[in-house]
Amino acid sequence: MGVLALFAQGDLITKLVTALLLVMSVASWVVILWKTWLLRRASGDVGRSTAAFWQSATVDEARQRVAAFDREALVLPLIVAIKTEATETLASAGDRSQQLTRVLRDALHGVLRKLQFGQVLLATVGSTAPFVGLLGTVWGIYHALIGISGAGQITIDKVAGPVGEALIMTAAGLAVAIPAVLAYNVLGRFVGSIEADLEGFARDIRELMVSHPGDPSPRP
């Protein structure tokens, strides 16, 4: 007997636990597949986009060239940010360096939120799914023992079957949690690598714009 059979024969609590594990599994696998695809694209796009920026003559030209490579819009927001000018507001207070730090920090935070999206879900599923499965097991064993005690004569074969079936819920919880934990760790390394590249690029373009106010262009 499997999880589906337990779902069909179980009470409301058993069905809720089974449905919750199913939802957690589907949600985590959707995030895993989507983030794997996203990070594979982003890893190559960030490298090509930053190379295109430094090979451009002006910031305007760089923005046009980067747009062709930056399919996930991870580098382009940083370039757009340095062209944003604040006038007659508190955002315009301070020197050029402070303004650039502010706009680049805000743009970088928006990009990093996109990269980190889904990581919380994977961490939550990985940490809670085993306990959800354990809840289903405890509840199943309780009801199995109640049913056995009401049947009169108790033998080991009558106990082993229902209890073993209830233990499937623990295995189901682990089956949901393990892929989520592994994906969280593996994908987190890719996210961290891309974040480091973007933070380094943001520092570089900040120094460039501080040293060359306006639209820098190569010396003749």
Phi and psi in degrees as a GROMACS rama.xvg file:
@    title "Ramachandran Plot"
@    xaxis  label "Phi"
@    yaxis  label "Psi"
@TYPE xy
-111.217  -167.887  GLY-2
-64.2939  -39.3025  VAL-3
-65.1217  -38.1724  LEU-4
-66.439  -39.5736  ALA-5
-63.293  -37.4211  LEU-6
-63.1456  -40.9512  PHE-7
-69.3938  -35.9432  ALA-8
-96.4042  -12.0747  GLN-9
-79.4712  173.429  GLY-10
-88.0858  -167.332  ASP-11
-62.4035  -43.4034  LEU-12
-63.9536  -44.2  ILE-13
-61.5613  -42.2399  THR-14
-66.4232  -39.1154  LYS-15
-64.9225  -42.1051  LEU-16
-63.6275  -44.4888  VAL-17
-63.4101  -44.0195  THR-18
-64.7203  -38.4749  ALA-19
-65.7  -42.1944  LEU-20
-63.0239  -38.6657  LEU-21
-64.7972  -44.5313  LEU-22
-63.1755  -43.4009  VAL-23
-62.5211  -40.252  MET-24
-66.3972  -46.7982  SER-25
-62.4955  -44.902  VAL-26
-62.6455  -43.3455  ALA-27
-67.5296  -38.954  SER-28
-70.1002  -33.8949  TRP-29
-62.2849  -45.3571  VAL-30
-64.978  -42.2458  VAL-31
-60.1367  -49.8431  ILE-32
-65.9038  -42.5929  LEU-33
-66.793  -43.8977  TRP-34
-70.3452  -34.2211  LYS-35
-61.0733  -45.4277  THR-36
-64.1236  -44.8823  TRP-37
-63.0536  -47.4694  LEU-38
-70.8433  -31.5193  LEU-39
-64.0489  -43.7727  ARG-40
-65.9657  -46.1528  ARG-41
-64.562  -38.2832  ALA-42
-59.0196  -45.6009  SER-43
-74.3415  -37.1914  GLY-44
-65.206  -38.6206  ASP-45
-64.1042  -42.9953  VAL-46
-64.1226  -44.7114  GLY-47
-68.1926  -36.6278  ARG-48
-68.3031  -44.3364  SER-49
-66.3793  -37.1024  THR-50
-63.6627  -41.2628  ALA-51
-64.1649  -35.7038  ALA-52
-62.7262  -49.6174  PHE-53
-72.2505  -16.8531  TRP-54
-90.6361  -0.18134  GLN-55
-89.6784  156.762  SER-56
-84.7596  -32.7251  ALA-57
-137.079  167.832  THR-58
-66.3361  -39.0557  VAL-59
-62.7442  -43.0982  ASP-60
-65.1094  -39.1581  GLU-61
-62.5552  -40.4863  ALA-62
-61.6774  -40.6138  ARG-63
-68.4848  -40.0133  GLN-64
-71.4328  -40.6262  ARG-65
-65.4282  -35.652  VAL-66
-58.152  -27.7268  ALA-67
-75.9466  -21.4428  ALA-68
-105.8  -30.2577  PHE-69
-86.132  75.8755  ASP-70
-67.9562  -27.1657  ARG-71
-98.389  6.32265  GLU-72
53.6331  55.6757  ALA-73
-103.141  -34.3947  LEU-74
-94.7311  -37.6252  VAL-75
-57.1262  -40.8073  LEU-76
-58.271  -30.9792  PRO-77
-69.833  -38.2844  LEU-78
-70.5043  -40.3716  ILE-79
-63.616  -36.1696  VAL-80
-62.7466  -38.2268  ALA-81
-74.0579  -13.0062  ILE-82
-94.383  -4.45105  LYS-83
-81.2935  124.516  THR-84
-111.387  129.156  GLU-85
-98.4649  135.78  ALA-86
-127.609  132.798  THR-87
53.9538  38.9037  GLU-88
-135.769  171.603  THR-89
-64.2796  -25.4613  LEU-90
-63.9572  -23.4235  ALA-91
-88.9486  -3.19154  SER-92
-72.0696  152.143  ALA-93
90.3207  174.833  GLY-94
-82.6613  178.709  ASP-95
-59.7715  -39.019  ARG-96
-62.1994  -43.3227  SER-97
-66.7363  -40.4425  GLN-98
-62.9937  -44.2639  GLN-99
-64.3418  -41.3172  LEU-100
-59.5479  -41.4174  THR-101
-65.728  -50.2009  ARG-102
-70.0477  -36.3028  VAL-103
-70.0426  -37.5881  LEU-104
-62.3354  -44.7396  ARG-105
-64.0344  -42.9933  ASP-106
-65.0123  -40.8594  ALA-107
-65.7027  -38.9739  LEU-108
-62.3116  -40.3029  HIS-109
-63.5315  -39.99  GLY-110
-67.5832  -42.0516  VAL-111
-66.9771  -33.1456  LEU-112
-62.3491  -36.9421  ARG-113
-66.0269  -41.4416  LYS-114
-67.8172  -36.7308  LEU-115
-86.3688  -5.03961  GLN-116
-59.2887  132.024  PHE-117
96.3372  -19.2217  GLY-118
-65.1358  -37.1351  GLN-119
-64.187  -40.0825  VAL-120
-62.3749  -44.8624  LEU-121
-62.2781  -41.2772  LEU-122
-65.6359  -39.5037  ALA-123
-66.4483  -45.7841  THR-124
-62.6466  -44.3388  VAL-125
-63.1154  -32.182  GLY-126
-90.3583  -23.5095  SER-127
-106.506  -24.8937  THR-128
-58.4959  -42.0362  ALA-129
-59.9238  -36.5716  PRO-130
-73.5742  -33.482  PHE-131
-64.049  -44.2873  VAL-132
-62.9119  -39.4172  GLY-133
-64.315  -37.6863  LEU-134
-59.7832  -43.9024  LEU-135
-62.6595  -37.1344  GLY-136
-67.0846  -47.5741  THR-137
-60.9678  -44.2033  VAL-138
-65.555  -39.7051  TRP-139
-66.0158  -41.7307  GLY-140
-64.2593  -41.0801  ILE-141
-58.5558  -48.486  TYR-142
-69.8134  -32.7475  HIS-143
-65.1354  -43.0764  ALA-144
-67.8016  -36.8794  LEU-145
-62.5281  -43.1688  ILE-146
-66.2898  -37.9466  GLY-147
-68.0575  -41.7947  ILE-148
-64.7347  -31.2143  SER-149
-77.3515  -13.2142  GLY-150
-83.7708  -10.2763  ALA-151
101.728  -107.143  GLY-152
-68.5629  131.265  GLN-153
-112.226  125.016  ILE-154
-125.935  163.864  THR-155
-62.7927  -34.9665  ILE-156
-69.8893  -31.0622  ASP-157
-73.3154  -27.8809  LYS-158
-82.3835  -41.7135  VAL-159
-62.4765  -40.261  ALA-160
-61.6388  -60.457  GLY-161
-61.8687  -38.7531  PRO-162
-67.4038  -41.8955  VAL-163
-61.9988  -38.0952  GLY-164
-65.1868  -38.3429  GLU-165
-67.5471  -31.4986  ALA-166
-66.9036  -16.2342  LEU-167
-59.5716  -31.7743  ILE-168
-63.9768  -37.0697  MET-169
-64.4712  -43.564  THR-170
-62.4273  -37.9973  ALA-171
-64.6146  -40.5575  ALA-172
-61.9092  -41.135  GLY-173
-67.7356  -37.9947  LEU-174
-63.6658  -30.4509  ALA-175
-78.5535  -39.4761  VAL-176
-75.978  -40.5036  ALA-177
-60.7496  -49.2438  ILE-178
-60.5708  -36.0585  PRO-179
-65.8764  -41.98  ALA-180
-66.4163  -45.3786  VAL-181
-61.6363  -44.2913  LEU-182
-64.5862  -40.1558  ALA-183
-58.6702  -43.6274  TYR-184
-70.806  -45.692  ASN-185
-68.1472  -49.7616  VAL-186
-66.0475  -32.0217  LEU-187
-61.9532  -34.2163  GLY-188
-66.3618  -40.8491  ARG-189
-66.5872  -41.8233  PHE-190
-60.8871  -44.7251  VAL-191
-62.0285  -38.6986  GLY-192
-65.0417  -44.6298  SER-193
-67.0538  -39.7159  ILE-194
-59.0338  -42.5272  GLU-195
-63.1424  -41.0978  ALA-196
-63.1147  -42.6047  ASP-197
-68.7965  -40.2275  LEU-198
-64.6737  -40.4637  GLU-199
-64.042  -41.3654  GLY-200
-63.7948  -41.5997  PHE-201
-61.5841  -41.3474  ALA-202
-64.3877  -40.5634  ARG-203
-64.8853  -45.3307  ASP-204
-72.2418  -27.8557  ILE-205
-63.7166  -47.1084  ARG-206
-63.1813  -37.0318  GLU-207
-62.2921  -46.0189  LEU-208
-72.8771  -29.3156  MET-209
-70.0598  -40.3402  VAL-210
-74.974  -30.2581  SER-211
-129.429  81.8098  HIS-212
-58.4436  152.138  PRO-213
87.8428  -137.559  GLY-214
-112.648  97.4266  ASP-215
-63.7736  146.812  PRO-216
-141.142  153.433  SER-217
-64.5885  150.399  PRO-218
-72.647  144.733  ARG-219
